[in-house]
Amino acid sequence: MPDEQAAVTPFCALLHFRKGMEHPGPAALIVALISGHFATLLRETARTMLQDHDVYITDWHNARDVPLREGRFGLDEYTGHLMRFLEVIGPGSHLMAICQPSVPALAATALMAEDRNPATPASLTLMAGPVDCRISPTGVNPLATSKPIERFAQNLVSPVPLQCKGAGRDVYPSFLQLTAFLNMNLERHTGMFRQYFDDLVEGNTDRAQSTRKFYKECFAVADPPDGFDLEAAVFQDYDLPRGALTFRDRPVRPAAIRNTALLTVEGGRDDICTLVQTLAAQDPCSNIHPCQRTHYVQAGVGHYGVFSGKRWQQQIYPVVRNVPRGAHHRGEAPPPRLGKVGRE
């Protein structure tokens, strides 16, 4: 099915997948990661959502191709993009954030709700997002707090070379991200590569192809802009759960959200964003009616299994599809709360 650019900024294109039918379903904006991977990482997520929704997705541009004159891109700009895109899509849409965008997505929803913006999303789904990394910290979290954010920026940020359109822009180079990704679970990745070789030799083509597909997608990385204010707010200062998050010096108040259904989703075996880190978004949204707040834990899946694979398609997506209906926006009774479903 063809896609079109519904809106474009120097840093992102809002892609719209047209279904060629009169009633394509409720609009849903999928917010892709800007932490290095391209939006293609969510290809399967979007394909599944298209069954019942009119799907939009953020296609973040490679920062090395964004001219320096276009300015910086940090947490404020991130949040501002989401609010602008929701306004482009219009009232009654559903917002889904995968992993890293959970904090700016929640911030955008809170700001729009406080302003009574008619484009405030009817529902907000946060999937495996690091809302409060103080809870059940992984190996990444102590590392993030071990040194000042300036130290990380000094050692991990480099200017784009002169031959690129974004010459001079500070970015987090993709090769450093890839190195960090592999080193985080080096033993596991080594084992997977060994198993991949054995599968090729033994003719286990299906499993070999699955492994190859996974790493082909993971190794396709971009150079994200130097958004270390986002990293500091999420991984060092924990601004959102502490009630200290701001947008252009304006306080972000999740309690302002009243008419948006909230769904948080976690994977039982997620070693990147562990259990309860995403659930932590529920408490600050204290004025959402209990029947409009749902938490779901999917047993047996890791980080990527939350938004891709058979369990995403067969078990997680039905929850996503059924919870955020936003019926109360049309003067109807709210849908029944599914509660905490899925067990270890």
C-alpha positions, 0 to 999 in steps of 0.5 A, a space after each residue: 500500500 502506498 505511503 505519503 508524507 502528511 507533514 515534513 520537517 527538517 528532522 522528520 517526515 510524518 508518513 501516512 499509509 493509505 489503505 484505499 478505502 472509505 473507512 480505513 479505521 481510527 487514526 493511529 500515530 506510531 512514534 518510532 525510536 530516534 535512538 539510532 534505528 530507522 522507522 523500518 524497525 517497526 515495519 511489523 508493528 505498522 503492518 499489524 496495526 493496519 488491520 484496524 487502523 489508519 496508520 501514521 508513523 514518524 520517519 525520523 531523518 538521519 541527523 547527518 543529513 540535516 544541515 546545521 542551519 536547521 537548529 538543534 533537536 532535543 527533548 523540547 523539539 521532540 515533544 513539539 514534533 509529536 504535538 504538531 503531528 497530532 494536530 495534522 492528523 486531527 481529533 480522535 487519533 490514537 498515539 502509540 510510543 515504542 520504547 524511548 519516545 514514551 516520555 515525550 509522548 506522555 509529555 505531549 499528551 499532558 501539554 495538549 490536554 492542559 491546553 484543551 487542544 482538540 487534537 489531544 489523542 483519544 488514547 496513549 499506548 506506551 510500549 516498553 518505555 523507560 518512564 522510571 529507570 530507577 525501578 528494577 534497573 538493568 545494567 544500562 541504568 547504573 552505567 547511565 548514572 555513573 558519570 555526568 551527562 557532560 562526560 558521555 557527551 564529550 566521549 560519545 558525540 562527534 561532528 558530522 564530516 564535511 562531505 555530508 549535508 549535516 556537516 558540523 552537526 553533533 551526532 551520536 555516531 551509529 558505529 558507537 551505538 552498534 558497538 554498545 548494543 553488541 557489548 551490552 549482551 555480548 555473550 548472547 550475541 556471540 551465541 546467536 552468531 554461532 547458532 546462525 552458523 550451525 543452522 546454515 551448515 545443518 540446513 535449518 533455513 527457517 531459523 537461520 533466516 529469522 536470525 539474519 532478518 533480526 540482525 539485518 534490521 538491528 545493524 541498519 542504524 542512523 546517526 541521531 542528533 545530540 539529544 543528550 538533554 533527553 538522555 539526562 532527563 530520562 536516564 539520569 535525572 528521572 524528571 518525569 516521575 519526579 514531577 520535574 519535566 518541563 517543555 520550554 520552561 513550562 511544567 509538564 503535568 500528567 495529571 492534566 490528562 483526563 479524557 485520554 485512555 492509557 495503556 502501558 505494555 511490558 515484556 516479561 523478559 525485557 532486559 532493556 526496559 524491565 518490568 514496572 519501568 513503563 507501568 510507572 507512567 500510570 501513577 502520574 496520570 492520576 486523573 484518568 478514570 480507572 476504567 480508562 487505565 490498563 496495564 498489560 504484561 506479556 509473558 515470555 517476550 523480550 524487548 523486541 517481542 513487545 512490538 514484533 513477532 507472533 506474540 505481538 500479533 496474537 496476544 499483545 495487539 488484541 489488547 492494543 486494539 481493544 483498549 484504546 477505543 476512546 469512545 468517551 470522546 464521542 459521548 458514549 460510555 467508556 469501554 470496560 477496563 481489561 485490567 492487568 492481564 498477562 502473567 509470568 
